[in-house]
Amino acid sequence: MRNWVDRALSIENPAARGMRSDADLEVINGVPEQYMPETVREAAVLIPIVERKEPTILLTKRTEHLRKHAGQVSFPGGAADETDRDPVHTALREAEEEIGLDPSIVDIRGNLDQYRTGTGFVITPIVSIVQPDFTLTLEPNEVEAAFEVPLDFILDRTNHQLQTMFWRGRDRTYYTMPYGGFNIWGATAAMLVNLCDVMEEAKR
């Protein structure tokens, strides 16, 4: 699996675009709609591939009382701060703070395309392979639950659905991947589609 992941994250992989965004699915007369905020904040998330016999992706569900993205499924991660050296440091720091994931069992393999959100963040998704013998400690003010989704489920295109919601004056289209009572959608689902794109390409 490690070799497959490394091939997928190679800069030669034509499935990589460099930048993706919430606006990718918004097309009016064939032209992407420009509604993204001009001011952005740097952020990073960890995409932890758990190295089980059947690999999984570790995800979290945010608590319902948060000011932004309350109750949503997300990767461990968050905004960069002044102590962070780079996106890898941001992702590892946030994962340890949010779910108690020990950085010593996290093997960083590379990153996906950056992802720009309609809420003003530019996110660098950091792909890692995580040893399976971990114990998590959730930060109760931020994380309601942590759960794993089979990698095979993510790589199955039939599980990638498109839905719409009314936001900022019109219908918006986004990816969603319902799994086991959790609704994986929005930026998180789009980054998983990105992962699927590059891993499929690496198999060819």
N, C-alpha and C positions, 0 to 999 in steps of 0.2 A: 504493500500500500504506500509506503514512504516514497518509493521511486515514482509511482503514479502521481502522487501529490506534487513531487518536485517537478515532473514533466509538465503538469498542469499549470504551475506557477511560473514557468519559464517565460522570459520576455519575448521569446519567439512564438509563443502561442497566439495564433491569429484571433482567438476568441476574446482576448483582452482588448479593451477599448481605451483604457487609461482613466476615463471618467464616466460614471453613470449617474442618474439622478431620478428624483420623483417625477420629473417632466418627460421621461423617456416614452411613456405610454400616452402622453397627451399630444394628440396630433389634430390640428385644425387645417383642413385643405392641404394636407401633406406636409405642413410645416410645424415643428415642435413649438408648443406654446411657451412663451418666455414669462413665467410668473415667479421664478425663483428669486429669493431675496438677494439684494446686492451685498449686504454685510453678512459674512459667514464666520463661524467659529470652528477651529480645528478640533477634531475628535478622533477616537480610535476605538475599535471593538476587537475582541478576541473571538475568532471562530475556532472553537476547540473540537477537533476530531478525536474522539476517544478511541484508543487503540484496543478495542475488544475483538473477539473472534469475528463478530459481525460489527464493523465500525459504526459509531453513532456520532451525532452532533449534539453538544451540550448547549442548552438554551435556558433562559430565565423568563419568568413572568414578573413584571414590575408590580409593586403594590398599587392599590386603587387610589391612594390619597396624594400621589405625587402631582406636582404642578404641571409637568409635561409628560406626555406619553403614558399616563396612568393606566395600569392594568394590561399594558401591551406586552407581547412576547418580544424578547430582544436577546442579543448577545451580551455577555458581560462587557462593559466598556463605558466610555463617557468622554466628556470634554477634556482636552489637554489643560494642564496647569503649568505654572512657572517652574515647577520642579522636574518636569518631564524632559528627557533628553531627545526623545523621538517618539513616533507613533507606537513602536513596540513597547517602550517603557510605559506609555499611557495605558495601553491595553492590558499589560500585565499588572500594573498598579490597580487599575479599576477592577480587574477580575479578582484580585486578592482582597480588595476592600469590600466588594459586593457579595462574593460567594465563598471567600476563604480559599480560593484555588492557589495552591503552593506553586510559585514560579519555578521551583526546582524540578517539577515533573512536567513542565511545559516545554516542548521542543518547537521553536519557531521555525517555520518552513518558508514563509514568504507572505506576500499580500495580494489581495484581489484589487480590482479597479477601485479608485476612490469613489465615494458615493455622496452626492450633494442632496440635501433634504430641503423640502419646502419650509421647514421650520428654522433654517439658517445654519446648518452644520455641514461641514465637509468631513466625511468619515473615512478613515483608512481601515479596511478590514484586514486584520492580521491572522493568517491561517497558521494553526499549530496542531501538533499531534500530542495528545495527553495520555500519560500512562493511566490505566484504569483503576489502580488501587488508591483512589483519593477519598477523602472525607471532606465534605463541604460544610461551611458555617455561613449561613445566609445573614446578611445585614437586614434586620426586620423592617427598618424604615424605608428600604429601597426595593427589596426582593421578596416576593411572596412565595415563589417556588422555583426550583431548578429541575429540569427534566431532560431526557435524552431522546433523540429522534434517530431512527436507523438511517445511516447514510444512503442505503438503497432506496428508502422512501423519498429522500431529497432528490436523488438522481433519476427518479421515475417522472418523466414529463407529464404523465396523466394526473399527477398530484399538484401540478402548477395550474391554478385557476385564476381567472381574471374577474374582478368585481368592480363596481362603481359606488361612489358615495358623493353626496353633495357637499362641496367644500369651497369656500371663497367664491361663491356665486355661480358655480356650475358643477356638473358631474365630473368626477376625477376617476381615472382607471388605475387599478393597482393589482399586484399579485397577492394571492392568498393561498395558504397550504394548511387546511385544517388537519390536526393530528391529535388523536387521543384526548379530546376535550379541550385542546388548546387551539387558538386561531393564530397561526403564524401569518403575518400580513405586512404590507407596506415595505419600508426600507429593509427590514430583516428578511422578508421573503425575496425581495429583489436581489439582495446580496447572495442568498442561497441559489437563486437562478444564475447569477454570475459564477458561483462555484460550480454549478452543474455545467454551464457553458464550457469552462476551461477544462474540467475533468473529462467531459465527452471528447473534446478536441484532442486531449492527450492520449486517448485510447486509439486514435486513428493511426 
